[in-house]
Amino acid sequence: MFHDNLCGVERYSLTGKDPIPPGKHVVTIDFNYDGGVRAGGEATLTVDGNKVAGKKLPRTIAFRMSLDETLGIGEDTDTPISEDDEVPFNSPLKNVCHGCVSRADV
């Protein structure tokens, strides 16, 4: 699942229809930016090179994020990414995988 929180104004999610099976996988979110201030773009979620979801995101954040906010991958200790989460949010996968996110490239 990919969830984009546009400063609480709008939220966008991409979710594949099937669960990811156990084992090593490469999960990628690709964003093809339309260009320009607050412009949107096409977001594509892939697992092991196979597209599992895609969506046009109509806009993005116009300016830099604050220095005290974090990029949440499996955990968010400040502002929740999704309204479905409670702070601090700890992904159930964190307890199952025991460090299953070995690398995150931004």
Helices and strands as residue ranges (DSSP letters): E 2-6, E 10-14, E 27-33, E 41-47, E 50-57, E 75-76, E 89-90, H 92-97
